[in-house]
Amino acid sequence: MSQSNAHNEYLDQVIEQQQKIDMELRPKKVAQRQMAATASTTEMGAAPGRPRHGQEAIGVAPGHGVDYRITGFWRWRTVVVPPNAYVVHTRRGKEKPLHLGIGMSFPYNPFTDAFLVIPAAMQTIIINANCICAERQGVLVQAYVQWIVHDLETAYRRLDFSDPEDPMRVVNVQLREQAEAAIKDKVATMGIDEVLSDKQPIIEELTLRLRSVAEGNRDVPDGRPSGLGLKIVTVQIKEAVVSSTTLWENLQKPFRVQREQVARLAELEKERLIGARQLQDRRDREQAELQTAAVIEQLRAEQERERWSRETQEKQRRQKLEQEALRVAERERADTAIAQREQELRQALEALALERRRIDGELSAAELRRAGQASGQELQRQARQGELDLDDMAAAAELERERRRVEAFRLRRAVENDLSAAHLHELLLQHLPEIASALPAPRELRALSITGDESAAALRPLLGLFAGIAELLEGNGRGRAPAAANETGASGD
């Protein structure tokens, strides 16, 4: 295959993978339109492959890149913005925007207002830079840059976000151009081995240039920002591929030759080790066969000796067994006679033991009878003593009861002797309400007025009744006092 017809498959795979990633990073609607445009181009006969420098395969279709909504009608409309999008709302005659921020919905008059809706999410730019290194060889450097809008007030003034379908398209193209220029400048000062082995210098140079362009110099004398209002999040180099297939193969040849040399030496070492191992195995096998034959002869001799030894030992063992059988028979006969004698002695001992137990039982019964008689007498004596104790206790109790009765009678007499006539009058006065409540209720009430002799004659029977009651009470008091005195004297005697 000649150099002109050589085909770098690895380079084609890298470019195809990069296009796929670029397609996935685009918004969904833009990616669908690009796929449709690519399909139509293929149907028209265009040869598929990687796009040329600066060429974009994006179709034109109505719509907008950010999913915002406009509600209302005529002058009274409202723009509803998603929370992950920046908004710049201006009005005719106003120098500054009316609304400037993220996720801000606002009223909108289409005759006097204008607005921009910019995605606030992080953007990713895929870069394919066809570079020339210091050795004048082509190198494809594949990188990606991620950035976000940091200062919206500066960004919307200095950048173009007017594309309704993809507001970030122009900015991404501009940053891509800046990144490709920076990569090409850095790779031009590096050798091809440096580009393929160490990509850190390229990353540092690309990061420095993009940040100086996007973020600007913060130490400005007047304090105004000098950048574009963007912030570079990360810069990475994914691949660095040599464009020439022949050069790529030549770069790989030293390593491949070295690996092939190591593999061939390893193969020769393997063959040498295998041959030496085969000779060693053959020598070991023949030596093992000779040793096995000697061992077999030795085993046969040992087996013959063992067989003769076994036969001799078997004869001796049989003789010993016969003698042992005779000795065992004699010992068994002697043991049988001894066992019979021992059996007779045991029977005699058992009879003596039975007789002794009978005698011991009789002695125990006699002892029990004597003990029973003694315990019966003791029980009778204790019963008689218990009866005497009970009689004494009953007599003492009766005496105590009699003494308590006498004491109660004496106290009763003392109380009755202490009752005087005045005390009886006082008790009568205390019980008069009870006596009056017990009398029958009078049917009529008569009032008597004693004014003359006739009235005195009429009341004389009633006065006599009261006088009789008084004499009766006094007589009871006098009669009871001498009787109480007599009783007290008798109890004292």
C-alpha positions as CSV (number, residue, x, y, z in Angstrom):
1,M,0.0,0.0,0.0
2,S,1.4,3.4,-1.0
3,Q,1.5,6.5,1.2
4,S,-1.2,8.3,-0.8
5,N,-3.6,5.4,-0.5
6,A,-2.8,4.7,3.2
7,H,-5.8,5.0,5.5
8,N,-5.5,5.9,9.2
9,E,-8.4,3.9,10.8
10,Y,-7.6,5.2,14.3
11,L,-7.9,8.8,13.1
12,D,-11.3,8.0,11.5
13,Q,-12.6,6.4,14.6
14,V,-11.5,9.4,16.8
15,I,-13.3,11.8,14.4
16,E,-16.4,9.7,14.2
17,Q,-16.6,9.4,18.0
18,Q,-16.0,13.2,18.3
19,Q,-18.9,13.9,16.0
20,K,-21.2,11.6,18.0
21,I,-20.3,13.4,21.2
22,D,-20.8,16.8,19.6
23,M,-24.3,15.6,18.4
24,E,-25.2,14.4,21.9
25,L,-24.1,17.7,23.5
26,R,-26.3,19.8,21.3
27,P,-29.9,20.6,22.3
28,K,-32.4,17.9,21.4
29,K,-34.2,19.8,18.7
30,V,-31.0,21.1,17.1
31,A,-29.5,17.5,17.1
32,Q,-32.7,16.2,15.4
33,R,-32.5,18.8,12.8
34,Q,-28.8,18.1,12.2
35,M,-29.4,14.4,11.9
36,A,-32.2,15.1,9.4
37,A,-29.9,17.4,7.4
38,T,-27.1,14.8,7.5
39,A,-29.5,12.2,6.2
40,S,-30.7,14.4,3.4
41,T,-27.2,15.2,2.4
42,T,-26.4,11.5,2.2
43,E,-29.4,10.8,0.1
44,M,-28.4,13.6,-2.4
45,G,-25.1,11.8,-3.0
46,A,-22.7,13.7,-0.8
47,A,-19.8,11.6,0.5
48,P,-20.1,11.1,4.3
49,G,-17.1,12.0,6.4
50,R,-15.8,14.5,8.8
51,P,-16.9,18.2,8.1
52,R,-14.4,20.7,6.8
53,H,-12.9,23.3,9.0
54,G,-15.6,25.8,10.3
55,Q,-18.4,23.9,8.6
56,E,-21.6,23.2,10.6
57,A,-24.3,20.7,9.5
58,I,-27.3,22.5,11.2
59,G,-30.6,22.9,9.4
60,V,-32.9,25.9,9.8
61,A,-36.4,25.4,11.3
62,P,-38.8,27.6,13.2
63,G,-38.6,27.5,17.0
64,H,-36.3,28.7,19.8
65,G,-33.5,27.0,21.8
66,V,-34.8,27.7,25.3
67,D,-38.3,26.4,26.2
68,Y,-39.9,29.6,27.3
69,R,-43.6,30.5,26.8
70,I,-45.4,33.7,25.8
71,T,-48.9,33.9,27.2
72,G,-51.6,36.6,26.8
73,F,-52.6,38.6,23.8
74,W,-51.7,41.8,22.0
75,R,-50.1,44.3,24.4
76,W,-50.8,42.3,27.5
77,R,-48.4,39.4,27.2
78,T,-46.3,37.6,29.7
79,V,-43.0,35.8,29.0
80,V,-42.6,32.7,31.3
81,V,-39.0,31.6,31.6
82,P,-37.7,28.3,33.0
83,P,-35.6,28.6,36.2
84,N,-32.3,27.6,34.4
85,A,-32.2,30.4,31.9
86,Y,-30.9,34.0,31.9
87,V,-33.3,36.8,30.9
88,V,-32.4,40.3,29.5
89,H,-35.6,42.4,29.1
90,T,-35.3,45.9,27.5
91,R,-37.8,48.6,26.6
92,R,-37.7,51.4,24.1
93,G,-36.5,54.6,25.7
94,K,-34.9,52.8,28.7
95,E,-31.1,52.8,28.9
96,K,-30.9,49.9,31.3
97,P,-32.7,46.6,31.1
98,L,-36.0,46.3,33.1
99,H,-35.2,42.7,34.0
100,L,-31.8,41.1,34.2
101,G,-31.3,37.8,36.0
102,I,-32.0,34.1,36.0
103,G,-35.5,32.5,35.8
104,M,-37.4,35.9,35.8
105,S,-40.8,35.9,34.2
106,F,-42.1,39.4,33.2
107,P,-44.9,41.2,31.3
108,Y,-44.1,41.9,27.7
109,N,-45.3,44.4,25.2
110,P,-44.2,43.4,21.7
111,F,-44.5,46.9,20.4
112,T,-42.0,48.5,22.8
113,D,-40.1,45.6,24.4
114,A,-37.4,43.2,23.4
115,F,-35.8,40.3,25.3
116,L,-33.1,37.6,25.2
117,V,-33.4,34.2,26.8
118,I,-29.9,32.7,27.3
119,P,-29.3,29.2,28.8
120,A,-27.6,29.3,32.2
121,A,-26.4,25.7,32.0
122,M,-22.8,24.8,31.5
123,Q,-21.8,24.6,27.8
124,T,-19.3,22.1,26.3
125,I,-17.3,22.8,23.1
126,I,-15.8,20.0,21.2
127,I,-12.5,21.0,19.4
128,N,-10.8,19.1,16.6
129,A,-7.6,21.1,15.8
130,N,-5.5,20.0,12.8
131,C,-2.1,21.1,13.9
132,I,1.5,21.1,12.5
133,C,4.2,20.3,15.1
134,A,7.8,21.4,15.1
135,E,8.8,18.5,12.8
136,R,6.3,19.8,10.2
137,Q,4.0,16.8,10.7
138,G,0.2,16.9,10.9
139,V,-1.4,16.1,14.3
140,L,-5.1,16.0,15.2
141,V,-5.6,17.3,18.7
142,Q,-9.0,16.6,20.2
143,A,-10.0,18.7,23.2
144,Y,-13.1,20.0,24.9
145,V,-13.8,23.2,26.8
146,Q,-16.6,23.8,29.4
147,W,-17.8,27.3,30.2
148,I,-20.7,29.2,31.8
149,V,-22.0,32.7,31.7
150,H,-20.6,34.4,34.8
151,D,-21.4,38.1,34.4
152,L,-24.7,38.4,32.4
153,E,-24.6,42.3,32.3
154,T,-21.2,42.1,30.5
155,A,-21.9,39.0,28.4
156,Y,-25.1,40.2,26.7
157,R,-23.5,43.5,25.7
158,R,-20.3,41.9,24.2
159,L,-21.6,38.6,22.8
160,D,-24.2,37.6,20.2
161,F,-27.0,35.6,21.8
162,S,-29.6,36.6,19.2
163,D,-30.0,33.2,17.5
164,P,-33.5,32.0,18.6
165,E,-32.8,28.4,17.8
166,D,-29.4,28.1,19.4
167,P,-28.4,31.2,21.4
168,M,-25.0,29.8,22.3
169,R,-24.0,28.8,18.7
170,V,-22.1,32.0,17.8
171,V,-20.4,32.1,21.1
172,N,-19.4,28.5,20.9
173,V,-18.0,29.0,17.4
174,Q,-16.0,32.0,18.6
175,L,-14.6,30.2,21.5
176,R,-13.8,27.2,19.3
177,E,-11.9,29.3,17.0
178,Q,-9.9,30.8,19.8
179,A,-9.2,27.4,21.3
180,E,-8.1,26.0,17.9
181,A,-5.8,28.9,17.4
182,A,-4.2,28.5,20.8
183,I,-3.8,24.7,20.4
184,K,-2.1,25.2,16.9
185,D,0.2,27.9,18.3
186,K,1.3,25.7,21.2
187,V,1.7,22.5,19.1
188,A,3.8,24.4,16.5
189,T,6.5,24.9,19.2
190,M,6.5,21.2,20.4
191,G,7.9,18.1,19.0
192,I,5.7,15.2,18.0
193,D,6.9,13.0,20.9
194,E,6.1,15.8,23.3
195,V,2.6,16.2,21.9
196,L,1.9,12.5,22.2
197,S,3.5,11.9,25.6
198,D,2.8,15.1,27.6
199,K,-0.4,17.2,27.0
200,Q,-0.1,19.3,30.1
201,P,1.6,22.3,28.4
202,I,-1.1,22.4,25.8
203,I,-3.8,22.4,28.5
204,E,-2.0,25.2,30.4
205,E,-1.6,27.4,27.3
206,L,-5.2,26.8,26.2
207,T,-6.6,27.6,29.7
208,L,-4.5,30.8,30.0
209,R,-5.6,32.1,26.6
210,L,-9.3,31.3,27.0
211,R,-9.5,32.7,30.5
212,S,-7.7,35.9,29.3
213,V,-10.3,36.2,26.5
214,A,-13.4,35.0,28.4
215,E,-12.8,36.4,31.9
216,G,-10.4,39.2,31.1
217,N,-7.9,41.0,33.3
218,R,-9.4,41.8,36.7
219,D,-6.7,44.3,37.7
220,V,-8.0,47.1,35.4
221,P,-7.3,50.7,36.5
222,D,-10.9,52.0,36.0
223,G,-12.4,48.8,37.7
224,R,-14.5,47.9,34.6
225,P,-14.4,44.2,33.5
226,S,-12.3,43.6,30.4
227,G,-13.5,40.1,29.6
228,L,-16.6,38.7,27.9
229,G,-18.5,37.9,31.2
230,L,-17.8,34.2,30.8
231,K,-16.0,31.7,33.1
232,I,-13.9,28.8,31.9
233,V,-14.8,25.8,34.0
234,T,-12.4,23.2,32.6
235,V,-10.1,22.5,29.7
236,Q,-9.0,19.0,28.8
237,I,-7.1,17.3,26.0
238,K,-8.7,13.9,25.0
239,E,-6.7,12.7,22.1
240,A,-3.6,13.6,20.0
241,V,-3.4,11.5,16.8
242,V,-0.8,11.7,14.0
243,S,-2.6,12.4,10.7
244,S,-0.1,10.4,8.6
245,T,-0.6,6.7,8.7
246,T,3.0,6.0,7.7
247,L,4.4,8.3,10.3
248,W,2.1,6.8,12.9
249,E,3.3,3.3,12.0
250,N,7.0,4.5,12.1
251,L,6.5,6.0,15.5
252,Q,5.1,2.7,16.7
253,K,7.8,0.6,15.0
254,P,10.5,1.0,17.7
255,F,8.1,-0.1,20.4
256,R,6.7,-2.9,18.2
257,V,10.2,-4.1,17.2
258,Q,11.3,-4.0,20.8
259,R,8.2,-5.9,21.9
260,E,8.7,-8.4,19.0
261,Q,12.4,-8.8,20.0
262,V,11.4,-9.5,23.5
263,A,8.7,-11.9,22.3
264,R,11.2,-13.7,20.0
265,L,13.8,-14.0,22.8
266,A,11.1,-15.3,25.1
267,E,10.1,-17.8,22.4
268,L,13.7,-19.0,22.0
269,E,14.2,-19.2,25.8
270,K,11.0,-21.2,25.9
271,E,12.3,-23.6,23.2
272,R,15.6,-24.0,25.0
273,L,13.9,-24.6,28.3
274,I,11.6,-27.1,26.7
275,G,14.5,-29.0,25.0
276,A,16.5,-29.1,28.3
277,R,13.4,-30.2,30.1
278,Q,12.7,-32.9,27.6
279,L,16.3,-34.3,27.9
280,Q,16.0,-34.1,31.6
281,D,12.7,-35.9,31.5
282,R,14.1,-38.7,29.3
283,R,17.1,-39.1,31.5
284,D,14.9,-39.2,34.6
285,R,12.6,-41.6,32.9
286,E,15.4,-44.1,32.0
287,Q,16.9,-43.8,35.4
288,A,13.6,-44.3,37.0
289,E,13.1,-47.5,34.8
290,L,16.5,-48.9,36.0
291,Q,15.7,-48.1,39.6
292,T,12.3,-49.6,39.2
293,A,13.8,-52.9,37.9
294,A,16.2,-53.0,40.8
295,V,13.5,-52.3,43.2
296,I,11.3,-55.0,41.6
297,E,14.1,-57.6,42.1
298,Q,14.6,-56.5,45.6
299,L,10.9,-56.7,46.3
300,R,10.8,-60.2,44.8
301,A,13.7,-61.3,47.1
302,E,12.0,-59.7,50.1
303,Q,8.8,-61.4,49.2
304,E,10.5,-64.8,49.1
305,R,12.1,-64.1,52.5
306,E,8.8,-62.9,53.9
307,R,7.0,-66.0,52.5
308,W,9.5,-68.4,54.1
309,S,9.3,-66.3,57.4
310,R,5.5,-66.4,57.3
311,E,5.5,-70.2,56.8
312,T,8.0,-70.7,59.7
313,Q,6.1,-68.4,61.9
314,E,2.8,-70.1,61.0
315,K,4.2,-73.5,62.1
316,Q,5.5,-72.1,65.3
317,R,2.2,-70.3,65.9
318,R,0.2,-73.5,65.4
319,Q,2.4,-75.4,67.9
320,K,2.0,-72.5,70.4
321,L,-1.8,-72.6,69.8
322,E,-2.0,-76.3,70.4
323,Q,0.0,-76.0,73.6
324,E,-2.0,-73.0,74.6
325,A,-5.3,-74.9,73.9
326,L,-4.1,-77.8,76.2
327,R,-3.2,-75.3,78.9
328,V,-6.5,-73.5,78.5
329,A,-8.4,-76.8,78.8
330,E,-6.5,-77.7,82.1
331,R,-7.1,-74.2,83.4
332,E,-10.8,-74.4,82.5
333,R,-11.2,-77.7,84.4
334,A,-9.4,-76.3,87.4
335,D,-11.5,-73.1,87.2
336,T,-14.7,-75.2,87.0
337,A,-13.8,-77.1,90.2
338,I,-12.9,-73.9,92.0
339,A,-16.2,-72.3,90.8
340,Q,-18.2,-75.2,92.1
341,R,-16.4,-75.0,95.5
342,E,-17.0,-71.2,95.6
343,Q,-20.6,-71.7,94.8
344,E,-21.1,-74.1,97.7
345,L,-19.3,-71.7,100.1
346,R,-21.5,-68.9,98.9
347,Q,-24.6,-70.9,99.5
348,A,-23.4,-71.7,103.0
349,L,-22.6,-68.1,103.7
350,E,-26.0,-67.1,102.4
351,A,-27.7,-69.5,104.8
352,L,-25.7,-68.2,107.7
353,A,-26.6,-64.7,106.7
354,L,-30.3,-65.6,106.6
355,E,-30.1,-67.1,110.0
356,R,-28.3,-64.1,111.4
357,R,-30.9,-61.7,109.9
358,R,-33.7,-63.8,111.5
359,I,-32.1,-63.6,114.9
360,D,-31.5,-59.9,114.5
361,G,-35.1,-59.5,113.5
362,E,-36.3,-61.3,116.7
363,L,-34.0,-59.2,118.8
364,S,-35.3,-56.0,117.1
365,A,-38.9,-57.1,117.8
366,A,-38.2,-57.7,121.4
367,E,-36.5,-54.3,121.7
368,L,-39.4,-52.7,120.0
369,R,-41.9,-54.3,122.4
370,R,-39.9,-53.2,125.4
371,A,-39.7,-49.7,124.0
372,G,-43.4,-49.7,123.2
373,Q,-44.3,-50.7,126.8
374,A,-42.0,-47.9,128.2
375,S,-43.4,-45.4,125.8
376,G,-47.0,-46.4,126.7
377,Q,-46.3,-45.9,130.4
378,E,-44.7,-42.5,129.7
379,L,-47.7,-41.5,127.6
380,Q,-50.1,-42.5,130.4
381,R,-48.1,-40.5,132.9
382,Q,-48.0,-37.5,130.6
383,A,-51.8,-37.9,130.0
384,R,-52.5,-37.9,133.8
385,Q,-50.2,-34.9,134.2
386,G,-52.1,-33.1,131.4
387,E,-55.4,-33.8,133.1
388,L,-54.1,-32.4,136.4
389,D,-52.8,-29.3,134.6
390,L,-56.1,-28.8,132.9
391,D,-58.0,-29.1,136.2
392,D,-55.6,-26.6,137.8
393,M,-56.1,-24.2,134.9
394,A,-59.9,-24.6,135.0
395,A,-59.9,-23.9,138.8
396,A,-57.7,-20.9,138.3
397,A,-60.0,-19.6,135.6
398,E,-63.1,-20.2,137.7
399,L,-61.5,-18.4,140.6
400,E,-60.5,-15.5,138.4
401,R,-64.1,-15.3,137.0
402,E,-65.5,-15.3,140.6
403,R,-63.1,-12.6,141.7
404,R,-64.2,-10.4,138.7
405,R,-67.9,-10.9,139.5
406,V,-67.3,-9.8,143.1
407,E,-65.4,-6.8,142.0
408,A,-68.1,-5.9,139.5
409,F,-70.8,-6.3,142.2
410,R,-68.8,-4.1,144.6
411,L,-68.4,-1.4,142.0
412,R,-72.2,-1.5,141.2
413,R,-73.1,-1.1,144.9
414,A,-70.7,1.8,145.2
415,V,-72.3,3.5,142.3
416,E,-75.8,2.9,143.7
417,N,-74.8,4.3,147.1
418,D,-73.4,7.4,145.5
419,L,-76.9,8.3,144.0
420,S,-78.5,11.1,146.2
421,A,-81.9,12.7,146.1
422,A,-80.5,15.7,144.4
423,H,-78.8,13.6,141.8
424,L,-82.1,11.7,141.2
425,H,-83.9,15.0,140.8
426,E,-81.3,16.1,138.2
427,L,-81.7,12.8,136.3
428,L,-85.4,13.2,136.4
429,L,-85.2,16.7,135.0
430,Q,-82.8,15.4,132.2
431,H,-85.3,12.6,131.3
432,L,-88.5,14.7,131.5
433,P,-88.4,15.6,127.7
434,E,-88.3,11.8,126.9
435,I,-91.1,11.2,129.4
436,A,-93.2,14.0,127.9
437,S,-92.6,12.8,124.4
438,A,-93.8,9.3,125.5
439,L,-97.1,10.6,127.0
440,P,-100.2,10.6,124.8
441,A,-101.0,13.9,123.1
442,P,-103.7,15.9,125.0
443,R,-107.0,16.4,123.2
444,E,-107.9,19.7,124.9
445,L,-106.1,22.4,126.8
446,R,-107.6,24.0,129.7
447,A,-106.3,27.1,131.5
448,L,-107.1,27.7,135.2
449,S,-106.9,31.0,136.9
450,I,-106.6,30.9,140.6
451,T,-108.2,34.1,141.9
452,G,-110.3,32.9,144.8
453,D,-111.2,30.2,147.2
454,E,-113.1,28.3,144.6
455,S,-110.1,28.0,142.3
456,A,-108.0,26.8,145.2
457,A,-110.5,24.1,146.0
458,A,-110.5,23.0,142.4
459,L,-106.7,22.7,142.3
460,R,-106.3,21.0,145.6
461,P,-106.4,17.5,144.1
462,L,-103.6,18.3,141.6
463,L,-101.4,19.8,144.3
464,G,-102.0,16.7,146.4
465,L,-100.8,14.6,143.4
466,F,-97.6,16.6,143.1
467,A,-97.0,16.3,146.8
468,G,-97.4,12.6,146.7
469,I,-94.9,12.3,143.8
470,A,-92.4,14.3,145.8
471,E,-92.8,12.2,149.0
472,L,-92.4,9.1,146.9
473,L,-89.2,10.3,145.5
474,E,-87.9,11.3,148.9
475,G,-88.9,8.0,150.5
476,N,-87.1,6.1,147.7
477,G,-84.0,8.1,148.4
478,R,-84.0,7.5,152.1
479,G,-84.9,3.9,151.8
480,R,-82.2,3.2,149.2
481,A,-79.5,4.9,151.2
482,P,-79.7,2.6,154.3
483,A,-80.0,-0.5,152.1
484,A,-76.9,0.6,150.2
485,A,-75.1,1.1,153.4
486,N,-76.0,-2.3,154.7
487,E,-74.9,-4.0,151.5
488,T,-71.6,-2.1,151.6
489,G,-71.0,-3.3,155.1
490,A,-71.8,-6.8,154.3
491,S,-69.4,-6.8,151.3
492,G,-66.8,-5.3,153.6
493,D,-67.2,-8.1,156.1
